[in-house]
Amino acid sequence: MINKQTIVVLIGVPGCGKGTLASNLIKEYGFKHISTGDLFRATIKKNTPLGIRLRNIVTSGALVDDQTTNEVMKSEIEKLLAQKHSIILDGYPRTKEQAKFLEAIIKPSLVLLINIDHELAEKRILGRRLCPLCGAVYNTYFNKSKVDGLCDKDNAKLIVRKDDNLESLKARMDVYDNVTKQLTDYYHNEPCFHKIDANQGIASIMPLIRSLLK
């Protein structure tokens, strides 16, 4: 069993497997999952001034600025904390400033740096295909659909996210490498901080994650 207020922070380059790891933890432990990507996309769809600003930033491949990110994340985190849920933060915080902002709300129980080779991360992102109906995820390198371009579950035409392209990915990788180092430096000496090698896939690291949660 884990404490109901356990807060897990996942850090890693695009394509490192944060989403898959989060899904596994949700199934096993009942975490609530807050993904900056999902939350940003939901905000963008609302087409508010904040959503338009987010769209321009995301399509450029840059990381969203601290003030905007904190504004979007704060209400969602506080809502789940008030409901006494355990939380997985996927992609947040990404900078030292965001980490300080988070700690003003609640201190993380576990911070996991998910390391994989950049070449592998590129294949996971550039090969990613999504079903617009059921949300199933495929990959042209590792997990192809039975019929090319169509979902196995509902035969819908698979789509590619607008930012899943080489130019945008390289920009995101560069920003990640330059900005996120300060975040890992910030957490480096904290007992909650752990580096995880996920090159062999998320399933291979689950025993370690389970032991850290005990």
VENJO-V221910 format. One record per run of one state. SS is the DSSP state (A for helix, B for strand, O for the rest). FROM is the first residue (numbers start at 0). TO is the last residue. If there is no record, write none. Layout:
ss->SS from->FROM to->TO
ss->SS from->FROM to->TO
This chain:
ss->O from->0 to->5
ss->B from->6 to->10
ss->O from->11 to->16
ss->A from->17 to->28
ss->O from->29 to->30
ss->B from->31 to->34
ss->A from->35 to->44
ss->O from->45 to->47
ss->A from->48 to->59
ss->O from->60 to->64
ss->A from->65 to->81
ss->O from->82 to->85
ss->B from->86 to->89
ss->O from->90 to->94
ss->A from->95 to->104
ss->O from->105 to->108
ss->B from->109 to->114
ss->O from->115 to->116
ss->A from->117 to->125
ss->O from->126 to->126
ss->B from->127 to->130
ss->O from->131 to->135
ss->B from->136 to->138
ss->O from->139 to->141
ss->B from->142 to->142
ss->O from->143 to->148
ss->B from->149 to->149
ss->O from->150 to->155
ss->B from->156 to->158
ss->O from->159 to->164
ss->A from->165 to->178
ss->O from->179 to->179
ss->A from->180 to->186
ss->O from->187 to->191
ss->B from->192 to->196
ss->O from->197 to->200
ss->A from->201 to->212
ss->O from->213 to->213
